[in-house]
């Protein structure tokens, strides 16, 4: 066995109820774990419960059955660490199920992580390419974007829906507002399509930092603002990829940001939520179904002149 093949890590897999998982995972980090993650214990079964979030917002609760994944160095006494973590949140080790334990050899974790992310094609006209890949089609529009903390890498159906809309609707010289810009992917795409002015807005300062970094990496100029400092419009094209509830609450702000004769596209909406969003925007813009992808939809419309 080579030094690289010898176990270096000990990975614990422990099922816990929602009310316990987050507290225990935090306690494990203070009692020897190098990293801790939480997943849905029922993933891949009919009981799987998807959770969708957006920048600055977090799910109200974890899954009813959550899997805690805790990584320890091989020389660390993980049993003592788990017992100490349990005591620190007021429970005994006997109250937890026995963890599954996996020994892991050392590896090039960066390379393994990067191998999970390949370039993403949007109708063959636009590619989202991680920085460690060569652009697959030099003649297409290329966005250089690495997976990160901010929402929006091109892999989610709602992002794809919005990118397709931008490809079909943005014209050179347009003004564009991306409300809920996340990583900046939609705003960057609009700029690369020739928009003269592109504004990105978000409620999360970290998202704005990520969007600023990604814009610089892609050689485009974006105006980035916190949502409380929304700059004056109106805009030729407005796109908002968030979720149904905030889309409805923000309807007056988003709709009025569209100039008369301008166009609006909304996503982050499930098919069964169509009527709710259409109703919220009806006083300003008549929305209709533009496209669907894996149960998610894009609503779009033109503000009357």
One Martini backbone bead per residue (centre of mass of N, CA, C, O) as a GRO file, in nm:
protein
  305
    1UNK     BB    1   0.093   0.038   0.026
    2UNK     BB    2   0.065   0.350  -0.034
    3UNK     BB    3   0.052   0.655   0.111
    4UNK     BB    4  -0.205   0.738  -0.065
    5UNK     BB    5  -0.376   0.464   0.031
    6UNK     BB    6  -0.390   0.545   0.305
    7UNK     BB    7  -0.571   0.620   0.556
    8UNK     BB    8  -0.685   0.969   0.657
    9UNK     BB    9  -0.998   0.932   0.685
   10UNK     BB   10  -1.312   0.983   0.872
   11UNK     BB   11  -1.648   0.891   0.787
   12UNK     BB   12  -1.956   0.999   0.907
   13UNK     BB   13  -2.290   0.843   0.927
   14UNK     BB   14  -2.586   1.023   1.049
   15UNK     BB   15  -2.906   0.986   1.169
   16UNK     BB   16  -3.137   1.268   1.210
   17UNK     BB   17  -3.338   1.482   1.326
   18UNK     BB   18  -3.408   1.803   1.257
   19UNK     BB   19  -3.386   1.921   1.559
   20UNK     BB   20  -3.072   1.797   1.576
   21UNK     BB   21  -2.877   1.829   1.330
   22UNK     BB   22  -2.769   2.122   1.353
   23UNK     BB   23  -2.658   2.112   1.643
   24UNK     BB   24  -2.467   1.868   1.600
   25UNK     BB   25  -2.297   1.977   1.367
   26UNK     BB   26  -2.182   2.218   1.524
   27UNK     BB   27  -2.055   2.048   1.755
   28UNK     BB   28  -1.856   1.882   1.580
   29UNK     BB   29  -1.675   2.128   1.497
   30UNK     BB   30  -1.585   2.162   1.818
   31UNK     BB   31  -1.505   1.819   1.820
   32UNK     BB   32  -1.292   1.754   1.544
   33UNK     BB   33  -1.426   1.829   1.291
   34UNK     BB   34  -1.358   1.942   0.969
   35UNK     BB   35  -1.642   1.850   0.846
   36UNK     BB   36  -1.997   1.933   0.772
   37UNK     BB   37  -2.298   1.768   0.660
   38UNK     BB   38  -2.637   1.793   0.511
   39UNK     BB   39  -2.891   1.549   0.430
   40UNK     BB   40  -3.123   1.359   0.273
   41UNK     BB   41  -3.227   1.044   0.375
   42UNK     BB   42  -3.461   1.030   0.121
   43UNK     BB   43  -3.299   1.030  -0.117
   44UNK     BB   44  -3.444   0.870  -0.400
   45UNK     BB   45  -3.731   0.879  -0.283
   46UNK     BB   46  -4.068   0.942  -0.228
   47UNK     BB   47  -3.971   1.114   0.045
   48UNK     BB   48  -3.849   1.331  -0.091
   49UNK     BB   49  -3.745   1.683   0.002
   50UNK     BB   50  -3.724   1.957  -0.144
   51UNK     BB   51  -3.499   2.245  -0.139
   52UNK     BB   52  -3.545   2.601  -0.178
   53UNK     BB   53  -3.337   2.879  -0.246
   54UNK     BB   54  -3.189   3.201  -0.171
   55UNK     BB   55  -3.044   3.475  -0.131
   56UNK     BB   56  -3.059   3.515   0.226
   57UNK     BB   57  -3.213   3.241   0.239
   58UNK     BB   58  -3.367   2.987   0.447
   59UNK     BB   59  -3.475   2.720   0.552
   60UNK     BB   60  -3.691   2.651   0.809
   61UNK     BB   61  -3.610   2.339   0.773
   62UNK     BB   62  -3.518   2.041   0.786
   63UNK     BB   63  -3.521   1.731   0.750
   64UNK     BB   64  -3.677   1.485   0.918
   65UNK     BB   65  -3.440   1.314   0.775
   66UNK     BB   66  -3.105   1.346   0.854
   67UNK     BB   67  -2.775   1.362   0.724
   68UNK     BB   68  -2.468   1.328   0.884
   69UNK     BB   69  -2.145   1.452   0.770
   70UNK     BB   70  -1.832   1.354   0.921
   71UNK     BB   71  -1.494   1.472   0.922
   72UNK     BB   72  -1.197   1.293   1.011
   73UNK     BB   73  -0.911   1.230   1.123
   74UNK     BB   74  -0.763   0.928   1.174
   75UNK     BB   75  -0.625   1.024   1.464
   76UNK     BB   76  -0.899   1.083   1.561
   77UNK     BB   77  -1.135   1.062   1.823
   78UNK     BB   78  -1.453   1.029   1.720
   79UNK     BB   79  -1.600   0.916   1.966
   80UNK     BB   80  -1.530   1.150   2.155
   81UNK     BB   81  -1.644   1.373   1.977
   82UNK     BB   82  -1.938   1.270   1.967
   83UNK     BB   83  -1.987   1.268   2.273
   84UNK     BB   84  -1.924   1.570   2.323
   85UNK     BB   85  -2.137   1.683   2.131
   86UNK     BB   86  -2.380   1.560   2.271
   87UNK     BB   87  -2.338   1.688   2.552
   88UNK     BB   88  -2.347   1.994   2.452
   89UNK     BB   89  -2.677   1.934   2.373
   90UNK     BB   90  -2.808   1.727   2.598
   91UNK     BB   91  -2.703   1.432   2.515
   92UNK     BB   92  -2.668   1.101   2.461
   93UNK     BB   93  -2.511   0.857   2.284
   94UNK     BB   94  -2.759   0.651   2.310
   95UNK     BB   95  -2.957   0.853   2.137
   96UNK     BB   96  -2.785   0.753   1.902
   97UNK     BB   97  -2.708   0.624   1.627
   98UNK     BB   98  -2.509   0.429   1.467
   99UNK     BB   99  -2.249   0.493   1.281
  100UNK     BB  100  -2.118   0.518   0.977
  101UNK     BB  101  -1.792   0.398   0.863
  102UNK     BB  102  -1.537   0.564   0.660
  103UNK     BB  103  -1.241   0.504   0.493
  104UNK     BB  104  -1.003   0.745   0.362
  105UNK     BB  105  -0.809   0.835   0.126
  106UNK     BB  106  -0.609   1.018  -0.023
  107UNK     BB  107  -0.655   1.321  -0.228
  108UNK     BB  108  -0.751   1.521  -0.506
  109UNK     BB  109  -0.997   1.726  -0.423
  110UNK     BB  110  -0.999   1.938  -0.640
  111UNK     BB  111  -1.016   1.749  -0.885
  112UNK     BB  112  -1.272   1.598  -0.797
  113UNK     BB  113  -1.455   1.846  -0.789
  114UNK     BB  114  -1.412   1.950  -1.082
  115UNK     BB  115  -1.520   1.683  -1.226
  116UNK     BB  116  -1.834   1.763  -1.159
  117UNK     BB  117  -1.779   2.020  -1.362
  118UNK     BB  118  -1.925   2.103  -1.655
  119UNK     BB  119  -2.011   2.228  -1.925
  120UNK     BB  120  -2.289   2.442  -2.023
  121UNK     BB  121  -2.560   2.428  -2.241
  122UNK     BB  122  -2.749   2.685  -2.430
  123UNK     BB  123  -2.864   2.585  -2.720
  124UNK     BB  124  -2.554   2.627  -2.837
  125UNK     BB  125  -2.513   2.958  -2.778
  126UNK     BB  126  -2.433   2.896  -2.471
  127UNK     BB  127  -2.164   2.891  -2.223
  128UNK     BB  128  -2.084   2.737  -1.912
  129UNK     BB  129  -1.746   2.782  -1.780
  130UNK     BB  130  -1.512   2.663  -1.613
  131UNK     BB  131  -1.186   2.768  -1.558
  132UNK     BB  132  -1.065   2.457  -1.615
  133UNK     BB  133  -1.193   2.499  -1.897
  134UNK     BB  134  -1.248   2.475  -2.223
  135UNK     BB  135  -1.410   2.601  -2.469
  136UNK     BB  136  -1.611   2.419  -2.683
  137UNK     BB  137  -1.720   2.703  -2.838
  138UNK     BB  138  -1.579   2.983  -2.971
  139UNK     BB  139  -1.850   3.091  -3.128
  140UNK     BB  140  -1.973   3.115  -2.864
  141UNK     BB  141  -2.102   3.211  -2.579
  142UNK     BB  142  -1.896   3.284  -2.286
  143UNK     BB  143  -1.911   3.178  -1.943
  144UNK     BB  144  -1.720   3.236  -1.661
  145UNK     BB  145  -1.801   2.985  -1.403
  146UNK     BB  146  -1.790   2.907  -1.070
  147UNK     BB  147  -1.860   2.736  -0.818
  148UNK     BB  148  -2.056   2.870  -0.537
  149UNK     BB  149  -2.242   3.052  -0.308
  150UNK     BB  150  -2.398   3.168  -0.531
  151UNK     BB  151  -2.669   3.178  -0.704
  152UNK     BB  152  -2.587   3.053  -1.019
  153UNK     BB  153  -2.460   2.807  -1.273
  154UNK     BB  154  -2.684   2.671  -1.493
  155UNK     BB  155  -2.815   2.393  -1.369
  156UNK     BB  156  -3.080   2.523  -1.328
  157UNK     BB  157  -3.381   2.554  -1.477
  158UNK     BB  158  -3.431   2.861  -1.421
  159UNK     BB  159  -3.170   2.960  -1.550
  160UNK     BB  160  -3.219   2.847  -1.832
  161UNK     BB  161  -3.482   2.997  -1.891
  162UNK     BB  162  -3.352   3.284  -1.876
  163UNK     BB  163  -3.130   3.250  -2.088
  164UNK     BB  164  -3.315   3.197  -2.326
  165UNK     BB  165  -3.460   3.467  -2.315
  166UNK     BB  166  -3.215   3.647  -2.356
  167UNK     BB  167  -3.132   3.533  -2.634
  168UNK     BB  168  -3.421   3.627  -2.767
  169UNK     BB  169  -3.441   3.955  -2.644
  170UNK     BB  170  -3.168   4.074  -2.649
  171UNK     BB  171  -3.037   4.390  -2.749
  172UNK     BB  172  -2.851   4.612  -2.870
  173UNK     BB  173  -2.876   4.877  -2.620
  174UNK     BB  174  -3.002   4.770  -2.389
  175UNK     BB  175  -3.184   4.764  -2.087
  176UNK     BB  176  -3.101   4.580  -1.778
  177UNK     BB  177  -3.272   4.383  -1.521
  178UNK     BB  178  -3.146   4.192  -1.236
  179UNK     BB  179  -3.356   4.039  -1.006
  180UNK     BB  180  -3.164   3.847  -0.827
  181UNK     BB  181  -2.848   3.784  -0.928
  182UNK     BB  182  -2.636   3.661  -0.761
  183UNK     BB  183  -2.371   3.565  -0.956
  184UNK     BB  184  -2.455   3.718  -1.249
  185UNK     BB  185  -2.530   3.544  -1.501
  186UNK     BB  186  -2.757   3.712  -1.641
  187UNK     BB  187  -2.612   3.984  -1.660
  188UNK     BB  188  -2.369   3.883  -1.822
  189UNK     BB  189  -2.526   3.782  -2.063
  190UNK     BB  190  -2.648   4.056  -2.141
  191UNK     BB  191  -2.377   4.196  -2.194
  192UNK     BB  192  -2.280   3.985  -2.417
  193UNK     BB  193  -2.544   4.071  -2.598
  194UNK     BB  194  -2.520   4.415  -2.584
  195UNK     BB  195  -2.591   4.564  -2.351
  196UNK     BB  196  -2.555   4.891  -2.229
  197UNK     BB  197  -2.726   4.831  -1.956
  198UNK     BB  198  -2.650   4.662  -1.637
  199UNK     BB  199  -2.852   4.553  -1.362
  200UNK     BB  200  -2.786   4.439  -1.028
  201UNK     BB  201  -2.992   4.272  -0.774
  202UNK     BB  202  -2.967   4.227  -0.409
  203UNK     BB  203  -2.985   4.105  -0.058
  204UNK     BB  204  -2.684   3.989  -0.093
  205UNK     BB  205  -2.360   4.072  -0.043
  206UNK     BB  206  -2.222   3.811  -0.145
  207UNK     BB  207  -2.352   3.812  -0.422
  208UNK     BB  208  -2.235   4.084  -0.514
  209UNK     BB  209  -1.942   3.994  -0.497
  210UNK     BB  210  -1.966   3.763  -0.701
  211UNK     BB  211  -2.067   3.935  -0.939
  212UNK     BB  212  -1.823   4.121  -0.955
  213UNK     BB  213  -1.613   3.904  -1.007
  214UNK     BB  214  -1.748   3.776  -1.262
  215UNK     BB  215  -1.747   4.030  -1.436
  216UNK     BB  216  -1.442   4.069  -1.446
  217UNK     BB  217  -1.374   3.788  -1.566
  218UNK     BB  218  -1.575   3.862  -1.829
  219UNK     BB  219  -1.545   4.170  -1.919
  220UNK     BB  220  -1.782   4.328  -1.765
  221UNK     BB  221  -2.036   4.575  -1.699
  222UNK     BB  222  -2.180   4.634  -1.378
  223UNK     BB  223  -2.460   4.727  -1.187
  224UNK     BB  224  -2.451   4.712  -0.827
  225UNK     BB  225  -2.722   4.640  -0.589
  226UNK     BB  226  -2.906   4.684  -0.335
  227UNK     BB  227  -3.243   4.664  -0.297
  228UNK     BB  228  -3.259   4.938  -0.127
  229UNK     BB  229  -3.090   5.076  -0.400
  230UNK     BB  230  -3.269   5.108  -0.634
  231UNK     BB  231  -3.249   5.217  -0.935
  232UNK     BB  232  -3.351   5.392  -1.180
  233UNK     BB  233  -3.572   5.383  -1.435
  234UNK     BB  234  -3.646   5.217  -1.683
  235UNK     BB  235  -3.657   4.899  -1.863
  236UNK     BB  236  -3.649   4.690  -2.133
  237UNK     BB  237  -3.535   4.453  -1.943
  238UNK     BB  238  -3.674   4.206  -1.713
  239UNK     BB  239  -3.527   3.984  -1.465
  240UNK     BB  240  -3.659   3.715  -1.238
  241UNK     BB  241  -3.486   3.467  -1.023
  242UNK     BB  242  -3.672   3.333  -0.781
  243UNK     BB  243  -3.965   3.327  -0.593
  244UNK     BB  244  -4.294   3.335  -0.554
  245UNK     BB  245  -4.329   3.506  -0.302
  246UNK     BB  246  -4.136   3.746  -0.374
  247UNK     BB  247  -4.262   3.806  -0.648
  248UNK     BB  248  -4.535   3.899  -0.531
  249UNK     BB  249  -4.437   4.118  -0.333
  250UNK     BB  250  -4.259   4.265  -0.582
  251UNK     BB  251  -4.446   4.345  -0.818
  252UNK     BB  252  -4.448   4.660  -0.819
  253UNK     BB  253  -4.139   4.694  -0.859
  254UNK     BB  254  -4.086   4.514  -1.108
  255UNK     BB  255  -4.302   4.620  -1.306
  256UNK     BB  256  -4.209   4.932  -1.291
  257UNK     BB  257  -3.919   4.865  -1.424
  258UNK     BB  258  -4.083   4.854  -1.679
  259UNK     BB  259  -4.121   4.974  -1.967
  260UNK     BB  260  -4.310   5.082  -2.197
  261UNK     BB  261  -4.282   4.797  -2.406
  262UNK     BB  262  -4.151   4.614  -2.224
  263UNK     BB  263  -3.986   4.325  -2.076
  264UNK     BB  264  -4.083   4.023  -1.889
  265UNK     BB  265  -3.914   3.779  -1.667
  266UNK     BB  266  -4.010   3.480  -1.481
  267UNK     BB  267  -3.869   3.280  -1.212
  268UNK     BB  268  -3.915   3.025  -0.966
  269UNK     BB  269  -4.164   2.854  -1.083
  270UNK     BB  270  -4.420   2.653  -1.048
  271UNK     BB  271  -4.676   2.539  -1.224
  272UNK     BB  272  -4.891   2.559  -0.979
  273UNK     BB  273  -4.809   2.890  -0.947
  274UNK     BB  274  -4.914   3.060  -1.185
  275UNK     BB  275  -5.174   3.213  -1.089
  276UNK     BB  276  -5.046   3.375  -0.859
  277UNK     BB  277  -4.851   3.547  -1.037
  278UNK     BB  278  -5.043   3.656  -1.249
  279UNK     BB  279  -5.219   3.809  -1.042
  280UNK     BB  280  -4.996   4.000  -0.920
  281UNK     BB  281  -4.936   4.137  -1.228
  282UNK     BB  282  -5.207   4.235  -1.364
  283UNK     BB  283  -5.203   4.556  -1.313
  284UNK     BB  284  -4.946   4.571  -1.536
  285UNK     BB  285  -4.903   4.257  -1.643
  286UNK     BB  286  -4.952   4.016  -1.887
  287UNK     BB  287  -4.906   3.685  -1.824
  288UNK     BB  288  -4.726   3.405  -1.971
  289UNK     BB  289  -4.634   3.109  -2.090
  290UNK     BB  290  -4.304   3.033  -2.215
  291UNK     BB  291  -4.175   2.793  -2.028
  292UNK     BB  292  -4.041   2.455  -1.954
  293UNK     BB  293  -3.848   2.290  -1.670
  294UNK     BB  294  -3.887   2.046  -1.460
  295UNK     BB  295  -4.161   2.214  -1.349
  296UNK     BB  296  -4.055   2.476  -1.440
  297UNK     BB  297  -4.115   2.827  -1.506
  298UNK     BB  298  -4.190   3.087  -1.753
  299UNK     BB  299  -4.282   3.419  -1.728
  300UNK     BB  300  -4.435   3.654  -1.967
  301UNK     BB  301  -4.422   4.013  -2.075
  302UNK     BB  302  -4.585   4.325  -2.170
  303UNK     BB  303  -4.587   4.652  -2.122
  304UNK     BB  304  -4.801   4.879  -2.159
  305UNK     BB  305  -4.830   5.192  -2.338
   0.00000   0.00000   0.00000
